[in-house]
Amino acid sequence: MHYCLCDLFSDLVQNSVEAGADRITVEVRETGGEIRFRVEDNGKGMTPAELARATDPFYSDGSKHPGRKVGLGIPFLIQTACQTGGTWNIASNKGEGTTVECLFDSTNIDTPPVGDVSAFFRQILSFDGSYEMAIARTSPRGSYEVRRSELLDALGLSAEGSFADASSLSLLKTYLDSMEE
């Protein structure tokens, strides 16, 4: 198992970026004893056969990590959801994109903690590439939405830019931490 759910979620969002998506939507919702996660992208998508292989921990096409014989991100998500009374669903169409949804029972003793959501958002917003990411967050403390392009613009960075320098990352951390309070 992963230390926290955000570890699982990060891997899934990285898949979207690496699939060439230029639009990614990420939702993290904690309500009523449930933790819901959803990521939707317009990346390269998968055929039904590719999707079936993506759920197999002993398969990797080798393109993402040459020489690696396993791909564990999606299998770990499935395992964690199934072993903790949760659910999961992946829908994908070749050339159109992929949507991954999962639900976890936060009252189940085996469900990992959510983790540091602010740090998770900071990480995924900082992935290299030119893409738009919309984040929606709901927790017992409230809810908020933010777009990557708005954050880049507020920091005076180009749309193709990233949060690569220390001052940008520090400001991003301060902002996201304040949204989580």
LINTA-V975367 format. One record per helix or strand of 3 or more residues. SS is the DSSP state (alpha for helix, beta for strand). FROM is the first residue (numbers start at 1). LEN is the number of residues. Records with the same first field share a line. If there is no record, write none. Layout:
SS = FROM-LEN / FROM-LEN
//
This chain:
alpha = 5-14 / 48-7 / 73-11 / 117-9 / 148-7 / 166-15
beta = 23-9 / 34-8 / 87-7 / 97-9 / 132-8 / 142-6
//
